[in-house]
């Protein structure tokens, strides 16, 4: 592992990411309240089958956060502050930014896949319950194209925002680069090694996603960030071995 010292300065990429996320969160609140523009509708990640989707959202969504409260932004930015600055020192600014954005992009791709695999069942269930008819009736109407207008409206309601996918990629990298570093996780009263924390988070996200628990959270996006982070780190490790130095950075 190669460690790049940056003196007493705060790593610039991490600092700028914190500032951009904070400013966009404030702008979203202000613009919405004065009725100027709903940034979440333009920059949040929409399901590709809905009217609101555009490709740029695969990047912009990770700089947006829930405007209804401070918790979503705080926990993501706190994690970025705690782990991102160290990872930036290890990888260097350019590689860290590439890693961060790629994890966020990977999270968006996995989220789109999750939506694609589940939207039909959710749509059929919703329409059947609302109209008090059987699932088969809705499935037949869906197959015939009779419900296309309702499908578009339904798919347009799928939106996600947040840096969580990229942050989970950072957490994965921290666990892989510093596996035996001990961490305290509230409310657990004793320290855990970083590798077990990462494995635990990954297992919980997978369980919650498959079980459909905490449905307002993009669990598969979190897993996507970790998956893409793992692939990047494996490639960097392989490239370092080929170069004969064994360094990640």
N, C-alpha and C positions, 0 to 999 in steps of 0.2 A: 504494500500500500504506500502510495506517495502522499505526503502531507505538505501542502503549500502554506507557508506562514504568511499572514497578511498584517503583521505587526499588531498595533492596537486599533486599527480601523475596523469598522463593522463591514462584513462582506457586502459589496455593493449590489449584487444581483438580489440577494435576500432582502436587503433594505428597500430596493425599488419595488419588489413584488409586494412587500407589506404596504408600501405607500399607495401603489396602484389599486390594490384591493380595498383599502380603506377609503380612498377618494371615490371610487366607483360606488361603494356602498352608500356613502353620504349623498352622492349625486343622484342615485336611484331614489332615495327617500325624498330629497328636495324636489326633484323634477316631477315625481308622482304626486306629491302633495299640492304643488302649484298647478297641476294639470298640464304640464308642458309636454312630457313624453314618458312612456313607461319603458325604461331601459331594459327591464327584465324580458319584455316581449320581443325586443330586438336582439339582445345579446345572450339571453338564456338559451340553453340547448333544447330545441323542439324535436319531436319525433319526425323522422324524415317523411312519413306519410301525411303529415299535417301541412296546412297552408303556411304556417309560420316559419318553417325550416329554411335555413340557408347554410351553406358549407362553413362560413366564417364562424358560426356558433360553436363549431367543434373546438375552437380555441377560446373565443370570448366568454363562454359560459363559466370558465374556471376563474374568472376575475369578478364574477357576480356572486352576491350572497343574499340570503333571505332578508328582505327589508322590514319584516314584521317584528324583528327583535335583534339583539346584539349577540346572542349566544352562538349562532352559526358562524358568524365572522370571527368571533373571539377565539373559539376553539381551533379553527383552522389556522388562524394567524399565530396563535400561541404555539401550535405545533411547528409551523414554519419557522418561527423565531427560535425555538428550542433546538430543532434538528437540522433545519435548512442551512443555518450559518455554518455549522460544523461540516456538513456535507459539501458546501461550497468551498470550504478550505481544503477539503480532501480532493475534490474533482477539479477545482478551478472554476472561474466564473462562467466561461463559455460552455463547458461540459455540463455544469450544474444546470444552467438555463435550458440546454437541450434536454437534459434528463427530466427536468420539471415539466416542460411543455409536452414532451413525448408521453410521459405518464398521464398527464391530463388528457391528451388526445386519445391515448389508449383506453382511458376510462370512458370517454365519450363513445368510442366505437363499441365497447362492450355494453354500455347502456343502451345504445341503439339496437344491438343484437337482442338484449333482454326484452326490450319493448316489442321487437319484431316477433319474438317467440311467444309472447304472452297476450298481445293486444286482442287477438280474435276471441280467446276464451273470456277475457274480461268484458269485451263488447257484448258477446252473446249473453253472458250472465246478467249484465246491466240491462240490456234491452228486454230480456225475458222477464226479469223481475219487475221492470217498470210497466210492461204491457200485460203482465199476468198470462203469458203464453209459454208453451214448452220451448226448451232449448232447440229442438229439431226444427220448429217453425222459424226461428230466428236464423238458424244455420242455413236453411233452404233459401230464405229471403236474401241472406248475405251472399250466397253463392250465385244467385240470379242477378245481383247488382241492384236490387230494389232499395237497398239501404245505403247506397254510396254517399248520399248527402249526410246521413247520420254518422257514417264511418269517418268522413273527413272532419266533422265536428268533434267526434270522440278522440281521434288521433291528434287533433290540434290542441287538446287539453294536456298532452304529455309534455311537461317542461321540467328541466332540472337545472339548478345553478349551484356553484360552489367549487372551491379548490380542493375538496376532499379527495378526489381521485389522485391528483398530483401529490397531496400531502401523504396519502397512504403509500405512494411510491417512495417518498422520502423516508417514511417510517421503515419500509422494507429495506431500503439501502442502509439505514442506520443499524438495523438488526444484522445485516449481512457483513457490514464492515467492522462493527463492534459487537460481535455476538455475545461476549462474556461480560460486557459492561452492565453493572447492576442499576436497575431503575426502580423507583417507587411509584406504584400505580394506586391511586385512591379508589376504593377504600382498603386495599390489601395492606396489612400492617408490616409486611416484610418485603425486602427487595427481591426483584426477579431479574434474571439475565435478559438482555435485550432480545436474544433470539427467541426466547419463550414468549415474550410480550408480543412479538411480531406474529408468531405462529398462532397465539391465542386470538389476536385481533382478526387474523385471516379466517380462522375457524368460525369465529362468531359471525363475521360478515357472511360467510357461506351459509351458515345455519339460518340466520335471519332472512337471507335472500330466498333460499329454497322454501323455508317454512312460511314465507309471506308475512313475517312479523315486522313491526315498525315500517309499515308500507310507505310512509312519507320520506323514507331515507333510501338513497340510491345505493343499495348494498353491492350490486353487481358492478357499478361504476368504481367503487372502492377496490373491489377485487381486480378490476381491469387495470387500475393504476399500479397495483402491486405486481400483476402479471407482466406488464410492460416494463416496469422497473427491474424485475428479475431478469428479463431477457436482455436488457441493456447492460446490466452489471455482468452477466455471463459473457456477453460479447466483449466488454472491456477487459475482463479477466483473461479471456482467450487471446485477445489481441496483445495484451501485456506479456503473456507467456511466449507468443510467437516472436515478440521483439526481444525476448530474453531477459526482461527486467521484472516481470511478475507484478508490475504496478497496475492499479486500477486507473489512475489518472495519467 
